[in-house]
Amino acid sequence: MKAYSQDVREWALRAVDQGRPRAKKRVQLQAWLEAQLRVHNDATLEQHCEMWEQAHGEPVSRWTMSRAIKHLGWTRKKSCWVLPSATKRSGPPGEEKQAGFQQSSLFFLMSVAPTLL
């Protein structure tokens, strides 16, 4: 693997030293979107993008809108946006199922082992 040229390295260091520009649109979008989702919870992503453009005079992509909604914690259920339930799982998905599988496998092994000898 070749190393990057000196000018590319200097360009990258200057960019880091200057700092990264803040995402002003995302902050404004999330502030506006919280109330918008409560009022228009049945609107599609495209409709939310159109409402944003009408209210602020600048377009926003469907992907940006989707990421902003996801960041706020809203999910799409059938035909409307909802906040997720407060019930949380204690572990990763499938953990209980896997533990039950291991116990049943052990029981099966113990019950079959004497007949194999």
Buried (B, 14 or more C-beta within 10 A) or exposed (E): EEEEEEEEEEEEEEEEEEEEEEEEBBEBBBEBBBEBBEEBBEBBBEEBBBBBEEEEEEEBEEEBBBBBBEEBEBEBEEEEBEEEEEEEEEEEEEEEEEEEEEEEEEEEEEEEEEEEE
